Amino acid sequence: MLKRRRGDAAEEPVARRVLLADTDPDACDLWARVIERADVPVDRCTDGAVLPVLRDTQYGCLVMNCTAPGAGAAGMQLVGTIRQSEEPQIRHVAVILVMPDDRNRLYAWGSRIDGMLVTPVTAERLVAEVVDVLDRPRSQRGPHRSEQLAAARRGDPIH
């Protein structure tokens, strides 16, 4: 169980801004346009720039494309770094991973992600996941993760 740290509020409003992290600028631009059509502001960055960008701007959600070879492990390591951050603005950002398959689903949810998409990702599914994560109160993130972990352990399909 995590201890509350100074500067953590029980339930602060979530910023309605998304940060997309991807090594492919064309894919990032496409996903950004899709999300922006849902009236959600989006910024883009490369995978290596995530922490400095999170430090400079408050985001409600980080979407990381982890479909490139080796990107899944790096993405989950970054989630760990985010969750262990001393800075609440970084630690509390919701994280959605886009994965090539669901082989690492149990590990991903155990790393305390807030959403997971498996390719191929439709525009509708991307927007639905982002809006769902942004609308979920921080107090409901833990119970949601527990439900997803239990579903992964049972081998339930991803919906």
N, C-alpha and C positions, 0 to 999 in steps of 0.2 A: 504494500500500500504506500502511495506517495504521501509525503507530508506536505501540508500547505506551506508555501513559502511566502515570505513577506512580499507584498505587491500583488498577490493573487486575490482576486475578488471572487466571491461566491458565484455571481452570475452577471458578468459584464456583457453588454451588447457585442455581437460579433460584427466585425467590419465586413461590408458587402463588397469586397474587392478580392480578386483572385490573382495569384501569381502562377504562371505556367513555366515549368522548367523542362527544357528539352535540348538535345544536342542538334536537332534538325530544325532550323529556323522556318522552313516552309511548313512543316507540320505544326509548329508552334503558332504561326500566323493563322493557319486554317482553323485550329481549335479555338484560338482567341476570337476570331470572327463569329464562330458558332456560339460561344458563351456570351459575347457582347450582344448578340441578337436577343438574349434573354434579359437585357438591361442590367448586366453584371459587368462592372469595369474590370479589365484584365490588363496585367503587365506581363512582360515576357523576360526570361533570362536563360542563360545557359546553366547547366547543372552545377558548375563550379562556382557560380555567383549567388547561389540561393541564400546563404547565411548573411552576407553583407546586404543584400536587397531586403531580406526580412527585417534586418536591423534598422533600415532607413525608412520603411513604410509599413504601416499596419495592414495586414491581410487577414481575411477570414478563412482563406483556404489556399493551399498550395497543391497544384496538380503536377505530379512528376511522371514523365514518360520514361518508363523503365523497360522498354521493349528491345533496345539494342543489346547485343551480347555483353554480359557482365554488368549491365546497368541495374538489374534487379538487386544484386548484392550491394552495389554502391548506393542505390536508393534507400534500401533498408538501413544501411549504416548511417545515412544522412538523417533518416527518421529518428534513429537513436540519439544522434547529436542534437537534433531539434528538441526532443523530449527531455534531454538532460540539461538543456540550456539554463543558465541562471537568469536569463532575460525573459520575463513573462510574455512579451510581445512575440518572441520566437517560440517559446515552449508551448504556447496555447494555440498556435496556428493549426487548423485542421489540415490533414494530409490525405490526399487521394493518390494512390499509385495506379498507373496504367501498366499492366503486365502482359507478357506474350501468352501466358497460360496460367492455370491455377495451381501449378506444382508447389509454389512457395506460399500458398494462401495462409496456411496455419502460422508460419513464421511471420508473414506480413502483419496479420492481425495481432499476433503476440508482440510485435514491435510497436503497437499502439497507433496504427493508422486509423483513419476515420472513414475511408472508402476505398474500394478497389474495383477497377474495371479491367476486363480481359479483352484483348483484341480479337476480332475487329470491333471497334467502338463506333456506334452510330452517333450522329449528332444529337438525336433525341436522348439517348442513354447518357451521353456526356453531360448535357444540360441538366437532366433529371438528377444525376448524382451530385453535381456541383450545388444545385439549388437545395437538395435534401441535406447535404452536409452544412451548407451555410445556414439553413433554417433550424438545424438541430441545436438546442441549447447545450452549452458546455457541460452542464450537469447530466445530460443524457448520453454523452459520448462514451463514458465507461460502460454503462449498461448495454449500449449498442455494440461496442467491441466484444463484450462478453457473449452476446447473442451470436455474433459472427464467428467467434472462436468455437463456440459449441457447434454451430452449423458446419464449420470446417472439419472438426473432429469427427462428426457423423458422416461426413462426405456428401452433405447436401449440395445440390447444384447452386451456383452463383446466380442470383436473379438480378 
